[in-house]
Amino acid sequence: MSEIPGDLKFLKSHEWARLDDEGLVTIGISDHAQGLLGDLVYVELPRVGDTVDAGNGCAVVESVKAASDVYSPVSGEVVAVNAALSDKPETINEDAYGEGWILVVRPSDPAELEDLLDPDAYADLIEGEDD
């Protein structure tokens, strides 16, 4: 079973979202997803100032197995990207919910977070995938 922090929300496509005290949403891919992808070798990041739409691609992660789009859990403006991933994409493999964050968005509609899976629902989802 993959680690699932209790303060996150998830998309069914395995992206996580963490709302901070300033109303910003940090986005990454789940520990389960990085495990499925295997060793990550490249991350394509959006640019600060870009706008992203909920459910649309906002970044790309590439592993030794495949490239995969990262879908944004919320709509809004990109206010930060994890540039350290350009030199060390394997950080996502090592710490998917911490240093392996991908981008931070200022959400245009924070209510979109309510449509995401809570940790228990996400645990059920990945448990079902493992069956």
C-alpha positions as CSV (number, residue, x, y, z in Angstrom):
1,M,0.0,0.0,0.0
2,S,1.3,3.4,-1.0
3,E,1.6,6.2,1.5
4,I,-1.4,8.7,1.5
5,P,-1.1,11.8,3.6
6,G,-4.4,12.9,5.2
7,D,-4.2,16.6,4.2
8,L,-4.3,16.0,0.4
9,K,-7.0,15.7,-2.2
10,F,-6.6,13.6,-5.4
11,L,-7.6,13.2,-9.0
12,K,-8.5,9.7,-10.2
13,S,-5.5,10.2,-12.5
14,H,-3.2,10.2,-9.4
15,E,-2.3,13.9,-9.0
16,W,-2.5,15.3,-5.5
17,A,-3.4,18.8,-4.4
18,R,-2.6,20.4,-1.0
19,L,-4.3,23.7,-0.1
20,D,-2.1,25.9,2.1
21,D,-3.0,28.7,4.5
22,E,-2.5,31.4,1.8
23,G,-5.1,29.8,-0.5
24,L,-2.5,28.4,-2.9
25,V,-2.6,24.8,-4.1
26,T,0.6,22.7,-4.4
27,I,0.3,19.9,-7.0
28,G,2.3,16.7,-7.5
29,I,1.8,13.1,-8.5
30,S,1.0,10.4,-5.9
31,D,3.4,7.9,-4.5
32,H,1.4,5.2,-6.1
33,A,1.8,6.9,-9.5
34,Q,5.5,7.4,-9.2
35,G,5.8,3.7,-8.3
36,L,3.9,2.7,-11.4
37,L,6.0,4.9,-13.6
38,G,9.3,3.8,-12.2
39,D,12.5,5.8,-12.3
40,L,11.7,9.3,-13.5
41,V,14.2,10.8,-15.9
42,Y,12.6,14.1,-17.1
43,V,10.0,16.6,-16.0
44,E,8.5,19.2,-18.3
45,L,7.2,22.1,-16.1
46,P,4.8,24.9,-17.0
47,R,6.0,28.5,-16.7
48,V,5.2,30.8,-13.8
49,G,2.3,33.0,-15.0
50,D,0.7,30.2,-17.2
51,T,-2.9,29.4,-16.6
52,V,-4.1,25.9,-16.1
53,D,-7.5,24.4,-16.3
54,A,-8.8,21.7,-14.0
55,G,-8.5,18.3,-15.6
56,N,-6.2,19.4,-18.4
57,G,-2.5,18.7,-18.7
58,C,-0.1,21.1,-16.9
59,A,3.2,19.2,-16.9
60,V,4.8,16.0,-18.2
61,V,6.7,13.4,-16.3
62,E,8.9,10.9,-18.2
63,S,10.2,7.7,-16.8
64,V,12.3,4.9,-18.2
65,K,8.9,3.2,-19.0
66,A,6.8,6.0,-20.5
67,A,5.9,9.7,-20.6
68,S,2.7,10.8,-18.7
69,D,0.8,14.0,-18.6
70,V,0.2,15.5,-15.2
71,Y,-3.4,16.9,-15.0
72,S,-4.2,19.9,-12.9
73,P,-6.7,19.3,-10.1
74,V,-7.7,23.0,-10.1
75,S,-7.9,25.9,-12.5
76,G,-5.8,29.0,-12.0
77,E,-2.5,30.7,-12.4
78,V,0.8,29.0,-11.9
79,V,2.7,31.0,-9.3
80,A,5.7,28.6,-8.7
81,V,7.3,25.6,-10.3
82,N,9.8,23.1,-8.8
83,A,12.7,24.0,-11.0
84,A,15.0,21.6,-9.0
85,L,13.2,18.8,-10.8
86,S,14.9,19.7,-14.0
87,D,18.2,18.6,-12.6
88,K,16.9,15.9,-10.3
89,P,13.5,14.4,-11.5
90,E,14.1,11.4,-9.3
91,T,13.1,13.6,-6.4
92,I,9.5,12.7,-7.2
93,N,10.4,9.0,-6.7
94,E,12.1,9.8,-3.5
95,D,9.6,12.2,-1.9
96,A,6.4,12.4,-4.0
97,Y,4.5,14.4,-1.3
98,G,7.3,16.6,-0.2
99,E,10.3,17.8,-2.2
100,G,8.8,16.2,-5.3
101,W,6.0,18.8,-5.7
102,I,5.7,20.0,-9.3
103,L,3.8,23.3,-9.3
104,V,1.8,25.7,-7.2
105,V,-1.4,27.3,-8.5
106,R,-3.4,30.3,-7.3
107,P,-6.9,28.7,-7.8
108,S,-9.5,30.7,-9.7
109,D,-12.3,28.6,-8.2
110,P,-11.2,27.0,-4.9
111,A,-14.5,25.1,-4.8
112,E,-13.0,22.8,-7.4
113,L,-11.1,21.2,-4.6
114,E,-14.4,19.8,-3.2
115,D,-14.8,17.7,-6.4
116,L,-11.5,15.8,-5.7
117,L,-11.1,12.5,-3.9
118,D,-10.3,12.5,-0.2
119,P,-7.5,10.3,1.1
120,D,-9.9,7.4,1.9
121,A,-11.6,7.5,-1.5
122,Y,-8.2,7.6,-3.2
123,A,-7.0,4.6,-1.1
124,D,-10.1,2.7,-2.3
125,L,-9.3,3.7,-5.9
126,I,-5.8,2.4,-5.9
127,E,-6.7,-0.6,-3.9
128,G,-9.2,-1.5,-6.6
129,E,-6.5,-1.0,-9.3
130,D,-4.2,-3.5,-7.5
131,D,-6.9,-6.2,-7.6
